[in-house]
Structures are given as structure tokens and as C-alpha cells.
Amino acid sequence: MKHQKDRELGSVLTYRTTPRIAVIGGGAAGLSCARELLVRGYDPVVFEASHRLGGRCSSRPTRVGWFDDGAQAFAGATGLASYAAQRPGELAAVHPWTVPATAAEDEPKGKDRDKDEDEDEADTSRTLKLVGAVGVPSMLALATAVAQPLDVRLHTPIERARRRGSCWVLSDEAGEIDEDFQALVLAIPAPLALPLARESPGLAEALHAVRYRSRWVLLLGCERAVGLPGYREFHGSPIERVAAMHSKPGRPSSGPQRWFVEADERWSLQHAHDDPETVAELLLDNFCAHAGRSVTPNFLMAHHWQHAFVETPATTARRIGYLWDDAVRLGVCGDSVVVSQVGLVHRSGVALAERMAQSLMFHRQHSLVQATDRHTRSAREAQAAHG
């Protein structure tokens, strides 16, 4: 990933022969769109408000190790792996994640736990189920690998986007950014994208209709093994799913166990105004109930995942998975327009990049034809003037 470039003093916008495109949002959709634009000869710049990439495909460092604190895995075919080069002797950047199908096969309970653990180590016939694919050694590592050749600006929340002539001009908290962009991509949740889409009334209206569901998430560390499979979904419980970080490929299996605990939608709504400490204790109690024993945490943190899942994505013609306003060269991709799944938001970014490349190429060819016509007319007029 390229380092953030220092801004040049002055108010004169820089001029580049390669069309520059601003991509707002460093999640799976934004990074995929930027990579596809790059291979098509454009110069994308990714602006990310946070200190880390990935969006829902990100990870959080803690004193007990890393947690994937958004999407735990992704299913189906995705081209994300093709963006990341695999180093000799290392796991691929995307790797299958399998877990024992039952708790009994994964973590014995009761007084025979220690005895059965030794027997389990020698048991190679356990039934495994595929959860999906994961980034290695973390979801954040995958996002970072995808962003490697891109110009990425972290800690840069864009507060304003406006048209100046045929270009887009952006502003952050420090003021106007002295760079011009031929097109703009919004790959962030609709409520954040809406203020930046005012130049396109049609896209702004579509974004205004998008609705999201939030979730409470608990990050839990503990020393003792827990009697749960590495991944499990629950029904009719305050907890919707749990995922063990230490069971994923490429993660350390020794040391404290690390659990991602996601509350279900109804429970999250009921406790939307609770403080994180209260939520953490409540979810810990429910986690212990599922584990069948008390769990003494050595790390406990709850956070409110504000735009966890889109409930009503923007309507797109023919379900193309993106929005595009050719008149102002503004596009929207990601879970503002598709279901909140990693594979779908990736393909949304790819599809938008393809559409933008076609549009920008058409405009470029049209401009060349117009310039040629003007030159021809000028030459004829000059010739006629000289008789």
C-alpha cells in the first residue's frame, strides 16, 4: 500500500494525464473497485476515514490477540484472492475455514475434559464442516494485501464533495484537497454517502431510502477452553452466532481463546441505548449458558456495529449491483445497493469499475472527436482567410 502523499501548498489543482478517480471507503467494495480501475489504466485514490482498511472485512488488535470484528467468513466465489500475491511457504491470502461439526467433537465437557483432549489430538476422523473462506492471517491482512498497489489515504474522512467544472473536488476536516478527480465512487454506508451525493438528485434519493440494521458484538478472551464448536449459529437466543478466532487458519491456536459473539437483531434493538459495559456482561452471561459452564474472561469488550446489515438496499435497474450517474460521473457500490455479504459487495465494486471504464472511455473518445473537429474547422477557416 502506498504511503499517504503530502499535500502541496497552494490552491491550484494538479493536472494529470491519467484520469484520477476518488474512491470513498476502504472496504471490500471500494478496494475491489479501485483495483479494477487500476488494471484498466486509471489512477484511483482511496480515502478511508478510519485508521484501518477492510470495512466489514477488518480486524481489531487487542492485548489478547487479533479479532475479526465484522464478517467472520465469506461464501461463494470471489476474486479477492486474485488481488493478493501468495508468498512461498505461506498460506494463501484466502483460505477455507472448517470446524468440527459438533461441540462434543471439538471441546469435551465435564471432568473428563483433560483426558479426552489427549485422545482428540490423535483423532483425525472428526467430521468437519466448511464455514466459508477467511482472510489469512486476518481479515485485515487480506484487505491490506488487496490495497498494496493502491494510493490509500487513511484517517481521511471526506466531509464534502462538489463539482468544479468537469471535475470533482473533495474536502476533509483540514479543508479542500488540492487534487482534481474525473469521477467519484461512494463505497460507504448510505447514511454516510448521502451528504456526498448532493450533486446527483437521483442517486441522493436512492440512498435516502436505504435502511440498515445494527448489532451488538462482544469480543471475549479467556484462558480455559470453552465447550463450543469454532463456529455456531443459534436461534431464539440473544446470541445469533459465535466464532472462535483461534480455530481459523493462519491464527495462533495457543494462548488465550478469542471469541467473537454477535447478538441477534431483536436483542440488539432492545439494548440499543445500553452502555457497552452493561451489554458485555449480559452477552457474557448468555455465552456461559450456551457453553454450559462459567467463563472467566481475561478480555471483554462490546461495541455497537452501527451499519451491520442492510435491510433495504437501493433499488437498481436490472439488479446490476451499483448506481451510476453518467452526467456527473458519480457511482455507488457496496451494501448500499446489494445485500451485506462480502462476495456480493466485492462483485458490486467490480461491476461499477467496469461501467465507469466504459463511460470514461466514451467521454474521452467523444472529446477527442470534438477536438479534432474544432482543429479541422480552425484550419479551414484559416485557409479561407488567407485566400
C-alpha positions in Angstrom: 0.0 0.0 0.0 1.4 3.3 -1.0 2.0 5.8 1.8 -0.2 8.9 2.0 1.3 11.6 -0.1 2.0 15.0 1.4 -0.2 17.8 0.1 1.4 20.5 -1.9 0.9 24.1 -0.9 -1.3 26.4 -3.0 -4.8 26.3 -4.4 -4.0 25.4 -8.0 -5.5 22.0 -8.8 -2.9 19.5 -10.1 -3.2 18.2 -13.7 -2.6 14.6 -14.7 -2.9 12.9 -18.0 -4.1 9.6 -16.3 -7.7 10.1 -15.2 -7.9 10.2 -11.4 -10.9 8.7 -9.6 -11.7 9.2 -5.9 -13.0 6.2 -4.1 -14.5 6.9 -0.7 -14.4 3.9 1.5 -11.7 1.2 2.0 -13.9 -1.8 2.5 -14.3 -4.8 0.1 -16.4 -2.8 -2.4 -14.2 0.2 -2.5 -10.9 -1.7 -2.7 -12.3 -4.0 -5.4 -13.5 -1.1 -7.5 -10.1 0.6 -7.1 -8.2 -2.5 -8.1 -10.3 -2.9 -11.2 -9.9 0.7 -12.2 -6.2 0.4 -11.7 -5.8 -2.5 -14.1 -7.9 -0.6 -16.6 -5.3 2.2 -16.7 -7.0 4.7 -14.3 -5.4 6.3 -11.2 -7.7 5.6 -8.2 -7.2 7.2 -4.8 -8.9 5.5 -1.8 -10.0 7.7 1.1 -10.7 5.9 4.3 -12.0 7.7 7.4 -10.8 5.0 9.8 -7.2 4.0 10.8 -7.7 0.6 9.2 -8.9 -0.9 6.0 -11.5 -3.6 5.3 -14.8 -2.2 6.4 -16.8 -5.3 7.4 -13.7 -7.3 6.4 -11.4 -5.9 9.1 -9.8 -6.9 12.3 -9.0 -5.3 15.7 -5.8 -5.7 17.7 -6.2 -6.3 21.4 -3.9 -7.3 24.3 -5.0 -10.9 23.9 -4.6 -11.1 20.1 -6.5 -10.1 16.9 -10.2 -10.3 16.5 -12.0 -10.3 13.2 -14.7 -7.9 14.4 -17.0 -7.8 11.3 -17.7 -10.5 8.8 -16.4 -13.8 10.1 -16.2 -15.6 6.7 -17.5 -15.3 3.2 -19.1 -17.9 1.0 -19.2 -18.3 -2.8 -16.7 -17.4 -5.5 -14.9 -14.1 -5.0 -12.0 -12.5 -6.8 -10.5 -11.0 -3.7 -7.8 -13.7 -3.5 -6.6 -12.9 -7.0 -5.6 -9.4 -5.9 -3.3 -10.7 -3.2 0.1 -12.4 -4.1 0.9 -15.5 -2.2 4.4 -15.8 -0.7 6.3 -19.1 -0.9 5.8 -21.2 2.2 2.8 -19.2 3.4 -1.0 -19.9 3.3 -2.9 -18.2 0.5 -4.4 -14.8 1.4 -7.8 -16.5 1.3 -8.2 -19.9 2.9 -11.1 -22.3 3.7 -12.2 -22.4 7.3 -13.5 -25.7 8.7 -14.7 -26.5 12.2 -15.8 -29.7 13.9 -19.5 -30.3 13.3 -20.4 -30.7 17.0 -19.3 -29.4 20.3 -18.6 -32.9 21.6 -16.0 -33.4 18.8 -14.5 -30.0 19.4 -14.4 -29.4 23.2 -15.2 -32.2 25.7 -17.2 -31.1 28.7 -17.1 -32.2 32.3 -14.5 -33.9 34.5 -13.1 -36.0 31.6 -12.1 -32.9 29.6 -8.3 -33.3 30.1 -8.3 -37.0 29.4 -10.4 -36.6 26.2 -8.2 -33.7 24.9 -5.3 -36.1 24.5 -7.5 -38.6 22.7 -8.8 -35.8 20.4 -5.3 -34.8 19.3 -4.9 -38.3 17.8 -8.4 -38.4 16.2 -8.1 -37.5 12.6 -11.5 -38.8 11.6 -13.6 -36.0 13.1 -16.5 -34.7 11.0 -15.7 -31.2 9.7 -18.0 -28.6 8.2 -17.0 -25.7 6.0 -17.9 -22.3 7.4 -16.5 -20.4 4.5 -13.4 -18.6 3.4 -11.4 -16.2 5.6 -8.5 -13.8 5.1 -5.1 -15.1 6.4 -3.7 -14.3 8.9 -6.6 -12.0 9.5 -9.4 -10.3 7.6 -7.5 -7.1 7.8 -4.4 -8.7 6.3 -6.5 -9.6 3.3 -7.7 -6.1 2.9 -4.2 -4.7 3.3 -2.9 -7.1 0.6 -5.7 -6.1 -1.8 -4.7 -2.4 -1.2 -1.0 -3.0 -1.7 -0.6 -1.2 -5.1 -3.2 1.5 -4.4 -2.8 5.1 -3.2 -4.7 4.9 0.1 -5.3 7.8 2.5 -6.2 6.5 6.0 -7.5 8.9 8.7 -9.1 11.0 5.9 -12.9 11.4 6.4 -14.3 13.2 3.4 -16.8 15.9 4.6 -17.7 17.5 1.3 -17.7 16.6 -2.4 -18.7 19.1 -5.1 -18.3 19.6 -8.8 -15.9 22.2 -10.2 -16.3 22.3 -14.0 -16.0 18.7 -15.2 -14.1 17.5 -12.1 -14.8 16.5 -8.5 -13.2 18.5 -5.6 -13.2 16.9 -2.1 -12.8 18.5 1.3 -11.8 16.9 4.6 -11.6 18.3 8.1 -8.4 20.3 7.1 -10.1 21.9 4.1 -10.1 21.5 0.4 -7.9 18.8 -1.0 -5.8 20.3 -3.9 -6.4 17.4 -6.3 -9.0 17.1 -9.1 -10.8 13.9 -9.8 -12.6 12.9 -13.0 -15.1 10.7 -11.2 -16.2 9.8 -7.7 -17.1 6.5 -6.1 -19.0 6.2 -2.9 -18.4 2.8 -1.3 -19.6 3.6 2.2 -22.9 3.0 4.0 -25.7 5.0 2.6 -26.2 7.4 5.5 -22.5 8.4 5.2 -22.7 8.6 1.4 -25.8 10.7 1.2 -24.2 14.1 2.1 -21.6 13.5 -0.6 -24.1 12.7 -3.3 -26.0 16.0 -3.4 -24.7 16.8 -6.9 -26.9 13.9 -8.2 -30.5 14.2 -7.0 -31.4 10.8 -8.4 -28.6 9.0 -6.5 -29.3 11.0 -3.4 -33.0 10.0 -3.5 -32.0 6.3 -3.8 -29.5 6.5 -0.9 -32.1 8.2 1.3 -34.3 5.1 1.1 -31.6 2.7 2.3 -32.1 1.2 5.8 -29.6 -0.7 8.0 -29.8 -3.0 11.0 -27.3 -2.6 13.8 -25.9 -5.3 16.1 -24.1 -5.5 19.4 -20.9 -7.5 19.2 -18.8 -8.9 22.1 -15.1 -9.7 21.9 -14.2 -12.2 24.6 -10.9 -13.6 25.6 -10.5 -16.5 28.1 -7.7 -18.9 29.2 -9.8 -22.1 29.6 -11.2 -23.9 26.7 -15.0 -23.4 26.1 -17.3 -26.2 25.2 -18.5 -24.8 21.9 -17.6 -25.5 18.2 -15.4 -23.0 16.5 -18.4 -21.6 14.8 -22.1 -21.9 15.7 -25.4 -20.1 14.9 -28.2 -20.0 17.4 -32.0 -19.5 17.0 -34.3 -18.0 19.6 -31.3 -16.7 21.6 -30.0 -13.3 22.4 -26.8 -14.5 20.7 -27.1 -15.2 16.9 -23.6 -16.6 16.3 -20.2 -17.2 17.9 -16.9 -17.6 16.2 -13.5 -18.7 17.6 -10.6 -16.7 16.3 -8.2 -19.4 17.4 -9.9 -22.0 15.2 -9.4 -20.1 12.0 -6.5 -21.0 9.6 -3.3 -18.9 10.0 -4.2 -17.7 13.5 -2.3 -18.7 16.7 -4.1 -21.7 18.3 -2.1 -21.3 21.5 -2.6 -18.7 24.2 -6.0 -17.3 25.3 -9.0 -18.3 23.4 -10.6 -15.5 21.5 -14.4 -15.4 20.7 -16.5 -13.2 18.6 -20.0 -13.1 19.9 -22.8 -11.4 17.8 -26.1 -10.6 19.3 -29.3 -11.1 17.3 -31.2 -8.3 15.7 -34.1 -8.1 18.2 -31.9 -8.2 21.3 -29.6 -5.6 19.8 -32.6 -3.3 19.1 -33.9 -3.8 22.7 -30.5 -2.8 24.1 -29.6 -0.2 21.6 -29.3 2.5 24.3 -27.4 0.4 26.8 -23.8 1.2 27.6 -21.1 -1.2 26.3 -20.2 -2.4 29.8 -23.8 -3.5 30.5 -24.1 -5.2 27.2 -20.8 -7.0 27.7 -21.9 -8.5 31.0 -25.3 -9.5 29.5 -23.8 -11.2 26.5 -21.2 -12.9 28.7 -24.0 -14.5 30.8 -25.7 -15.8 27.6 -22.4 -17.1 26.3 -21.8 -19.0 29.5 -25.3 -20.5 29.2 -24.5 -21.8 25.8 -21.1 -23.1 26.9 -22.7 -25.0 29.8 -20.3 -23.5 32.4 -19.0 -20.3 33.8 -16.3 -18.5 31.7 -13.8 -16.2 33.4 -12.8 -13.6 30.8 -9.3 -12.0 30.6 -10.6 -9.7 27.9 -14.1 -8.3 27.5 -15.3 -5.6 25.1 -18.6 -4.8 23.5 -19.1 -2.5 20.6 -22.2 -1.3 18.6 -21.9 -2.3 14.9 -23.9 0.6 13.6 -24.3 -0.4 9.9 -24.0 -4.2 10.3 -26.5 -5.3 7.7 -28.5 -3.5 5.0 -32.2 -4.1 5.4 -33.5 -2.2 2.3 -30.8 -1.6 -0.3 -31.2 1.0 -3.0 -33.2 -0.2 -6.0 -31.1 -0.7 -9.1 -32.2 -1.3 -12.7 -31.9 -5.0 -13.7 -30.2 -5.7 -10.3 -26.9 -4.6 -11.7 -25.5 -4.1 -8.2 -24.4 -0.5 -8.4 -25.6 3.1 -9.1 -24.1 5.3 -11.7 -24.9 8.9 -12.8 -23.1 9.4 -16.0 -24.0 13.1 -16.2 -21.8 13.9 -13.1 -19.7 10.8 -13.1 -20.7 9.6 -9.7 -21.1 5.9 -8.7 -22.2 4.0 -5.6 -21.3 0.4 -4.8 -21.2 -1.9 -1.8 -24.0 -2.7 0.6 -25.9 0.5 -0.1 -27.1 -1.4 -3.2 -26.6 -5.1 -2.5 -27.0 -7.5 0.4 -24.4 -7.2 3.1 -22.3 -10.2 2.0 -18.6 -10.0 1.2 -18.8 -11.7 -2.1 -21.7 -9.5 -3.3 -20.1 -6.2 -2.2 -16.9 -7.3 -4.0 -18.8 -8.0 -7.2 -20.6 -4.7 -6.8 -17.3 -2.8 -6.8 -16.0 -4.8 -9.8 -19.2 -4.2 -11.8 -19.1 -0.4 -11.1 -15.5 -0.2 -12.2 -16.4 -1.9 -15.5 -19.2 0.5 -16.1 -17.1 3.5 -15.2 -14.3 2.5 -17.5 -16.8 2.2 -20.4 -18.3 5.6 -19.7 -15.0 7.4 -19.2 -13.6 5.8 -22.4 -16.7 7.0 -24.3 -16.3 10.5 -23.0 -12.6 10.6 -23.8 -13.2 9.4 -27.4 -16.0 11.9 -27.8 -13.7 14.7 -26.5 -11.0 13.7 -29.0 -13.5 13.7 -31.9 -14.7 17.2 -30.8 -11.2 18.4 -30.5 -10.3 17.1 -34.0 -13.4 18.7 -35.5 -12.5 22.0 -33.9 -9.0 21.8 -35.2 -10.2 20.9 -38.7 -12.7 23.8 -38.7 -10.0 26.2 -37.5 -7.6 25.1 -40.2 -10.2 25.5 -42.9 -11.2 29.0 -41.6 -7.5 30.0 -41.5 -7.0 28.7 -45.1 -10.1 30.5 -46.3 -9.0 33.8 -44.6 -5.7 33.7 -46.5 -7.5 33.0 -49.8 
